[in-house]
Amino acid sequence: MATQTRTAPTSASHVLPTCHQPEESKSELDWADLVTLDLSQIDAPGGKQKLAKQLDDAVHRVGFFYITNFGLTQEQIDRQFAIAKNLFSLSEEEKLRYRADLEHGNYSGYRPLGSIEVFPGLRDNIEMYNVFKFIPELSRTHPEVIRQHREEIESFQRHIAQDTVQKLLTLIAIVLELPEGALTKGHRYDDVSHCHLRYMLYHARSAEVNAKFQDVYTKGHTDFGSLTLLFRQSIAALQILAPDGAWKWVKPYPGSITVNIADVLQFWSNGYLKSSVHRVVAPPPDQAHLDRLGLLYFLRPAHDLDLKTLDSPLLRRLGLKGDDHSAREGVKAGDWVRARVKGNWDTAKDRNAKGGAREEEEVVGGVKVIKYYD
């Protein structure tokens, strides 16, 4: 079991509840066919090259893949789900004491239920709590359950940041024919960036209410960091937009993490790495009554990194890296992330009122992103 802090209280009110995953759906769903990378093979002779070759098509065409054997036990993962369960059981008054500064582009802390309008007059069924890295530059106050379990939360974060994502960034660098450490710069735990662990709760809705939302929990979108890691939970709801334009369900395989490429890697590769469009929908009928508790890690680049296209031999051969001035040169990753967060908060009503079209809009410094709606 992951180590707990020595200051953990013994009162029953602070004992972490056991968090059991419900049974997987028995519904017949159109599952996406995704690559699975076994990270235990990375240090075997030729292992990096083999995994990079396996990954190439996934990151170029789909943007989603699974990883296994990533160095965390199921018990450690279950502990994080238990912390999340305890956290969301707090009173709304208590949680609002730790509300994130969303208006200024900062996700650190609590985002209340119903913060975003999904359709005109209809608000989301999500609440989340984002735990940023425990470094002095990102310090903030947290609820008691976070403070009491800080040591194991930080240990969990550090393993992802210092081990799991470093391996993935190494493989992606090999795909781009860059030196193996080319992408790890600016993705270290002690770098000032908005990497965070997210506890997330989708509240179940009745069939009648789901119908008003067209069975959508979160509209189609891309993530705006470097990578997103979704720890396995058993309620089916995540869908990706496949290359053929169809929505495919992402199966929650035991022992896996679902990983997706996000906007910054797409920028650095001038579109070769695909920041995949995905959405969350109401679960199938045999799970639709269940609240969906999520655990994610968002990898964000250091604030001072530039978004211009990387000088990759592969990109040069493909005509994706020329000598012309990049439209993203001089745009810093930290400004991009803050602008995306603030933009999501400030203009959600205006965007949703426009209806279902896919529309490109400027975020910061002339850099644009396509907004996807369902």
Protein Blocks (a to p, Z undefined) as FASTA:
>chain_A
ZZddfkbcfbfklpccddddddddfbdcdddddddddfklmmgghklmmmmmmmmmmmmm
nopacdeheopafklmmmmmmmmmmmmmpcfklmmmmgccfknopaghcddehkacfbgh
iacfbdcdddddddfklgccddfklmmmmmmmmmmmmmmmmmmmmmmmmmmmmmnopafk
lmmgopafklccfbdcdddddddddfklmmmnoopabdcdddfblbdcddddfbdfbacd
dfkopacdddddehiacddddfklmmmnnomaccdddddddddfklmmpccddddddddd
dfkbcfbdcddfklmmnopacfbdcfkgoiafklmmmmmmmmmmmmmmmmmmnojadcdd
dfbghiacddddZZ
